[in-house]
Amino acid sequence: MTVTSSRILRVAGPLVEMACPASVAMHDLVLLGTVRLPGEVVAVRGDTATVQAYEYTGGLAPGHPAEPQGHPLWVRLGPGLLGGVFDGLLRPLSGAGDLLLTGGPGGAPDGRTWPYTPRVAEGTRVTAGDVLGEIGAAVPLRLLVPPGLSGTVSALAHAGEYAADAVLAAVDGHEVSMAQTWPVRRPRPVAGRLPAQMPLHTGQRAVDLLFPVARGSTVGVPGGFGTGKTMLLQQIAKWCDADVIVYVGCGERGNEMADVIEELAELSDPRTGGRLSERTVTIANTSNMPMMAREASVHTGATVAEYFRDMGLDVVVIADSTSRWAEALREFASRMGELPAEEGYPAGLASQLAAFYERAAAVRTLGGGTGSVTVLGAVSPPGGDRTEPVTAHTERFVRCLWSLDRDLAYARHYPAVSWTDSFSRDASALAAAHARTGDPDWANRRGRVARLLAEADRLADLVELVGITALPPRERISVLAGRLLREAVIQQSALSPADAYSAPEKTAALVAAALAVVDRCLELVDSGTTADAVEAVDFTPLLRAREDAGPAQTAPVTTARDTVLARLAEAAG
């Protein structure tokens, strides 16, 4: 498409008005001024178009050139994304110095090469999503026929090392390279959606046991300042069993993002033996970066995730935080003169949140394989107010909610996931998945732990009023059971090499051990042993088992359980 160059008429912060050529359409990309600042058309009124600039507009003035590009805001997708750190428009931040980059979005080729092996022959009939070849990287990647293209393979490159922009095949004369572009606001097509039935193991016991999430599902993580949202999401980025992690730092503090990047670079990947950063894409749009690029960053992250999903991979998108993204929407709506809705947010906030979480799914790809995108969105309600619009709307659209409790966080209980305010709508489907994979007792363990924790919480207020000794023996054991489950199972140490990650077998062993001890305590008080005698038993081996056992070890847990059971037997006389 040929687009006529234009000129700037007015500049008001990040909003720029330009003379509108007839060929300009909504959401088209525009390069502004002689430094070619990227922007996006957000309104067309007669012969004037309003452009949302994605960079600081200092120095722009009426009369400067405006160059419509004839296509929507897009990003460049390729194998070079893995291990990289990018801004909200997917431009690499390595070597950028202290100043933000200018120019168009998507990033330029960096000169690296990747091994390529063709998997079809010339003359083969292919359709969208079919595999043309394999690309060697930290994660096995594939060269796919782009969406909307089908025909006969008319040319094919030989096996070898190629740059990302090298043409590796041609389908009916249309060139196909490793790198491709895609509009960030348009979901990539799939053959169909699948039920989200396979668990995503995060390595965090409070989550995997009580509020599990399925691959292709959605999670909201609301919590006030200091409750540990960033720490929890960082741990999940490090330890979950997804193939690719897309970490979107949306409006967060720069030092926190620097910590994330540094830790990912140093952490070994237990699945590949390499560095975890090699299968991670980090999008850093920190609080000192352009506000309008923050609005695009979550869409950029979803687009990157869908690119890897189409190759048959399981991808996790971590958006920290969607509240900062919503604040960018509010500021932009105010500058556009839109009528404010609740707390000044735009009336379309709910639909925009829904559209973002809707991009999460387990799918059948165009090529017939399966892949998934799981979205975890942190929410930072001001003052911990769960009724504010972003939190309230997020709870409507997500399948799981991991609500972080301020009292737990201040008591140094990690993760501070509240077992009273959180939920998982995936639990019933995942119970069937665990049963199919040889753990039919998973749902029963989860239900017992949830009931014991709820009973202990119910009695906590009563204990504060009348004291523990005023309770009947069984209720005293219920209070003890809650403490054992909290300290021996639910609580975890993010800084411990042995306990930062808990494999499913270790989690199951810890739960089984704690429940066995609780059951024995109940049997003793029912048979006449005093509650004082049971409470006087030293439960330290059970409480320390999570630290004594390695991430996937169960033998130390069994030993600790047997030790405590023996001490209970001595207490019974």
N, C-alpha and C positions, 0 to 999 in steps of 0.2 A: 504494500500500500504506500502510495506517495502522499506525504503530508506536508502542507505548506508551513514554513516557519512563521512565527508570530512574534509579538512583542508584549512586554509587561506593561500593564496599565496602572496597577496599584499594588502596594506591598503593606500588609498589616500583620506583623509577626510572621508565623509560618503560613499564613494565608496570602496567596498571591493571585491577583486577577490579571487575566491576559485576554487579548483580542482572540476570539474563538474562530478558527477556520471551520468551514463546513464539515470537514472530515473528522474533527475531534469528537470523541465519545466519552461517556462516563468511565472512570477508572483507568483511562489511558495514562501512560507514563509521559512526563514532560521533563526536559532538562532546562534549567533556568539559568540565565545569565551567562557570562563568558566563562565562569568556572563550572558550569553545567551541574548545578545542584539538582538532585532528583526530586521529583514531586509527582503527585497523582491528581487527576481531575476528579473533583468531588461534587461539582455543580456546574450545570450549563444553563445560562439564562440569556436567550437571544444571541447577541453577538459577543457575549462575555462568558468566559469560563473561569471558574474558581479552582485553584490548584492548591493542594496541601503539600507543602514542602517538607522533605524529610531531613533537612539540615538547617543549621542556623542561617538566617537570611540576611545577616548584616552585609551591607555592600550592594544589595540588589536595589534597583531604582526603576521607576517608570522609563520606558524606552529601551531597556535591556532586552536582548533576544530571549525568546521562549521557543523551544524546539520540541513539538509533539513527536513522539516516537511511533505512533500508530499501533501500539499494542499495550495491553494492561501491564501493571507492575508484575514483573516476573523475576525468578531467580534461576541461577545456573546450577544444575544438579549433576553430580559426578562422583567418582570414587575419591577425589581429593577432599571431600567433605569430612571423611572419617579422620579423627584426630585433630581437626581444625577448630579454631576459635574465630567467630564471625560476629558482625554487628547485626542489627535488626533487619537489614536488607541483604544479609548473607554475603557481605564483603569481608574478606579476611582482615583480622586485626593485627596479625603478626607483622612487625615492622612499621606499624602506623604511627608510633611515637605517641606524644601527648595530644596531638591534634586529630580530629575526626577526619575520616576520608571523605573525599568528594567524588563526584562522577556517578555513573549509572549503577544500579544494583546488580547483584548476582555474582560479582567477583570475576577476576580474569584468570586465565590459565597460569599455573605457578611453575611450569617447566618440568614437573615430575612425570615419570612414566610408570606404567603398570603392565604386568604380563597379561597377554590376551590369548585365549585358545578358542578357535571357532568350533561350533557344535552342529553346524548344518553344512550342506553343500550347495554350491551354486545351482540354480534351477529349482530349488525347493520352494514349494508354496507355503507361505507363512501368513499369519494373521496377527493382529495387535496382541501383544503380551507374550508371543512365542519367544523362546530362547534362541538367540543367534550365536552366542558364545559366552565364555566364562572369563571373569576378570579377577586376577589374583590380588587380594588385599587381606587386611587383618580379619575381615569377615568375607566369606565367599560371595562375590557379587556376580551378576549376570548382565549381559548385554541383551536387552529386550527390544522387540519391535515396538516402536512408540505407539501410544493410543491413536486411533484413527487411521492407521496405515496398515495395508495388507497387500499381498501380491507375491511375485516371484523374486527370489534372491538373485539379483542380476550381477552383483560383485561381492567379493569377500576377501578380507585381508588375511594373510598368512599368520600363523602363530608367531608371537614375538612381543617386544616391549613397545608400547605406544603411549603418546601423550593423550590427555583427556579429550582434546579437541580433534584428534586424528579420526578420519573417516574409516570405519572398520567394515562397513557393509553398505550395500545399496539394495533397496527393495523397490522394484519397478522404477528405477531411476532416482528414488528419493534417498539421499545419503543418511546414514545412521552412524553417529559417533558415540563415544563413551559418555560425553557430557551432553545434556539436553536442557532445554528451558521449559519452565511451566509457570503459569500465573498463580500467585500465592493464594488468591481468594477463591480459586476454583478447585474443588476436590477432584483428585484423579479418579478416573472411572474404574469400576470393578465389574466382575461378572455377576456377583451377588454377595449378600451379607450372610454370615453364618452365626448360629447361636454361640455366645461366649461361654464355653464350657470347660476350658482347660485353665488350671490355676496359674497365676503368675507368682512364683515364689520370691519374696522380697528379702528373706533372711531375718526379718524383724518379727519376733514371736507374737507380739501383741496384735500385729496385723495378720500374719499368716494363720493364727489360731482363731481369733475372734472375729475379725473383719476382713476376710480374704477377698481378693480381687481376681477376676478372670482376665485372661488375655483378650484384649479388644474391648475392655470395659472402661469406665470412667470413675475417677475418685476426686472428691473435694476434700481439702485439708484446711479447715478453718482453725484459726488460733490467734490470740492476741500477741502483742510484742513480748518476746522472751519465752514463749512456750515451746520453742524448738522446731518450728516448721522447717527451716532451712537445713538444720542438722538431720532431721528425719528424711527429707527428700534427698539430701546428699548421700546418706547411707543406702537408700534404695537405688540411687544411681550407681553406686559402687557394687552392690551385691545382688540385685535382682537378676533373674536368669533370662533376661531379654537378649536378643542378638545385637541390637543397636540401641543406644541411649541418645536421645536428643534433649539436652538440658537448655532451657530457655530462661535466662536470668532477665526478667522483665521488670525494670525499674528498681532492682535491688541495689544495695550498696556495693561499690566497687571492690572494697576489701573482701567482702564475702565471696564475690565472684572470683577474685584472685585466689582465695583459699581453695575454692572448688577446683579451679584449673590446676593448681599446684598439686593437690592431693590426687587427682585423677592421673596426672602425669607420673606420679611416684608409685601408684598402686599396681601390683601385679594382677593380671586377669587370670583367675583360676581356671577359666574355660579354655583359654588359648595359650597360656604361658607367657604371653607378651604383656604389654602395658594396657591397662583398662582404657586409657585415653585413645587407644588405637581404634576402638569401636564406639567412640563417643563423639557426638557433634555438639559443640557448645556455642550457643547464640547469646552473646552478652550485650544487652542493651541496658546499661546501668543507669542510675538515677541522674548522672551528669551528662548523659547522652541525649540526643534530640528526642523530645517528647513524642513527636509524630511517628518516628521510626519505632517507638515502643508499641504503638497501635498495630503496626504491621508485623512485629516480631513473632507473635503467637501464630499468625497465619503462615509465616515463613517456617516456623518449627513444624507445624502440621504438614506442610508440603514436603519438607525434607523426610519426615517420617513416612509419608505415603510413597515416596520414591523407593525407599528401602523395603517397605511392605510389599510392593509390587513384585519384588524379587523373591518372595516367599519367606521373608524374615519377620520375626516378632520384634516390634519396636515399642519403646516406652518414651512418651513425651512428658517431660516435667516442666511445668510452667510456674515459675516462682517470681512474682505472684500475679494472679489474675486481677487482684484489687488494683495494683499499679496500672495494669492495662485498662481497667475500667475508668480509672482517674484520667487517663489520656483521652478516652472517649468523651468523658464529661468536659474536659477542657476544650477539646475540639468542637463539641456541640455548642458550647458557649460562644466560641469565636464565630461559629456559623450563624448565630442568632436563633438557634432552635429553642422552642419552649421547653424549659426544664421540667422533668418529672420528679419523682421522689428523691429528696436530698440532692437535687441538682443534676442527677444522672439523666442521660437522654432517654426518651420514651422507648427507644429500641434496644435498651440494654439487655433485656431478657432474651430477645430474639438473637442478639449477637452472641451472648453466652451460649445459648442453645446451639447455634450454628458451629461454634468452636468445638463444643463437646461432641457434636454429632459426627465429627470427622474421626472419632475413635470407633473402631469396629474390628471384628474378626471377619475376614472376607475370603471369597474365592476370587483369585486374580484373573485377569483376562487370559493368562496363559494356562489356567486350570489348576494352579497350585493354591496353597493357603498361606495367609499372612495375617498380621494383626497390628493395630496401633492402639496402645493403651495410653490414656491421658490422665495425668495426675496434676491437678491444679491447686496451688496454695491460695488461700484467701486470708487477707489480713484485715479483719473488721476493726474499725477504729474503737479503741477502748474495750475491745472484746465483745462488742454488741452484735450478737448473732441475728438480730432482726434487721440489720441494715441491708439495703437492696442487693448488693453483690452476693453476700452470704445466703440470703433468703432465696434468691433465684438459683444459685448454684446447687443448693440442696434439692431443688425441684428436678434438676436435669441430670444429676450424677447417680450412678448405681451404688456407689459406696461413699460413706462419709467417715473420715478419721478426724473427729473433733478433738483438739488438743486442750487439755485442762490446765488452767493457770496454777491451781493448788498442787497438782502432781508435779508440774514443772518446777515450782519453787521448792518442792520437797526433794528435788534432784532425782526424780523418778523419770528415767528415759526408757522408751518413748512415752511422752505424756498423753497417750491416746486414752480418752475417756471411754470406759466401757458402758457408761450410762447414756451418753449423748451421741454415740457413733452407731452406724448401722452398715450392713452389707446385704444388698439384694441379690448378690451372686452366691450366697452361702449354700442354698439348697441345690443349685446346679453343680457347685463344686463338691458337695458331699457325694453326689453320684460319681463324679470324676475320680475322687479318692477311692471310692469303693471299687471302681473298675481297675484301678492300678494297685490293688492289693492292700488297701487300708480301710476296710469297711467300718472300723470303729471311730473314724475321724469325727463324724457328726455327733456321736454320743459324747466323746471327750469334749468337744467344743461346747455342747449344751450343758454338760455338768459344770465346766469351768464358769460359764456365764451365770448359771444359777447360784453357784457358791459365792461369786463376787457380788451379785445382786443382794443375796441374803446378808453378807457381811456389811455392805453399805447400808442396808435397812437397819441393822442393829447398831451401827456406829453412833448415830445420834442418841440412841437410848443409853449406850455405854457412857457417853459424855455426861448424861444426866444422873444416872444412878450408879455408875461404876460397873466394872466387869463382874465383880463378885456377886452382884444382885441378880445376874441372869441364871436361868436353868443350865444344867451341864451341857446339853446338846447345843444350845445357842452360844455358849462360851466356845465350844469347839467350832461352831460356824465362824465366829470372829477369828479364831486361830487359823481356820482354813483359808479365809480371805487373805490374811497376812502371808501365809506360806505361798499361796498362788501368786500374790503380787511380787514377793521378793525372790522366789525361787524360779518362777516361770515368766511372768509378764515383764518384769524389769530386765533391762539389758544394759550393757556398757558399750557405748559407741567407740570407746578408746581402747578397749581390750582386744588383743589379737585373738583370744580364745572365744570371746563373746560378742564381738561386733557383728558377726554373721552366725546365724543358727540354721543349719541344714534341717530339712523336714524330719529326718530320723532323730536328730538331737531334740528338736522341739517335742516330738511325740514321746520320746523317752522321759523328758522332764515333766511333761504333763502326767504321764502314766505314773511316774514315781510320786509326784505330789498327791495325786488322787489316791494312790495306795496308802500313803501315810495318813491322809485325812480319813479314809475309810477305817483304818485300824484305830485311830483316835476315837471315832464314833463308836466302834465296837467296844472299846474299853469302858467308856463312860456308860454305855448301855448295860454292861455287865457288872457295874458297881464301882469301878475305879473312879476316884474323885477327879474333877476337872483340874484341881490344883496340881495333882500328881502328873497329869498329862501335860499341862502347860509348863511344868518344871523341867520337862525333858529337853535336852540340848538338840535342837534341830539344825545346828550349824552345818553338818555335812550336806544336808539337802539344800540349804541356802547357798552353799559355796559350789555346788555341783556344776552350775552353769559356767563358772570360772575355771573349775578344775578340768572340765571336759573340753576338748578342742571343738572347732566349729561343726564337725561331723561325727564326733565320738559319742558313744552311748555307754560303754563299759564303766567309766567313772560315775555316771549317773546311777547305774544299777548298783554299784558298790555303795554309794551314798544312801540310796534307798534302803538297802539291806542293813546298813549300820543304824539308821534311825529306827527301823522296825525292831531291831534287836534291843535298842534302848527303851522302846515302848514296852516290849515284853518284860524287861527288867522292872519298869515302873508298875506293871500290873502285878508284880510279886510272883 
